[in-house]
């Protein structure tokens, strides 16, 4: 069990994937980069199965929404290599008009529920998922509540009016 440096990871990944990996940064020491949708399945499999890297644990799959960007929806993967005691974060950005990405449940069984939750709240379609349906919200819900498409508060609430606070 050894520790692989972020620099070594960057060199290994850019040698294999080149331009398909971008926006490399290390906020608080966590190696973070963006990948493209066509390469994400192969990249995740490589990270998990590589004899040296062994990113054997999928910590989380979630999403983010930046409505001002062209590719507004981002799918975020957090992986952990117990063998090397290192973590990484991978982001894949998608347009709202085509929020599809291949499932990671073929690599990690735990991805099943994480992808269902991400679908439920952000509307990301994980192609190849064995049972992609809502997990926390009601089945007949037609919106995705974590997208930034709605005001933060109900403008009709009377208890939030300024005159109640002496303004």
Protein Blocks (a to p, Z undefined) as FASTA:
>chain_A
ZZddfklmmmmmmmmnmmmpghiaceehiacddddfklmmmmmmmmmmpmklopabcfba
cddddfkbmblbccddddddfklopaddddddddfklcccddfklmpmklmmmmmmmmmm
nopacehiabdccfkbcfklcbdfkbcfbcfbdfkbmklgfklnoZZ
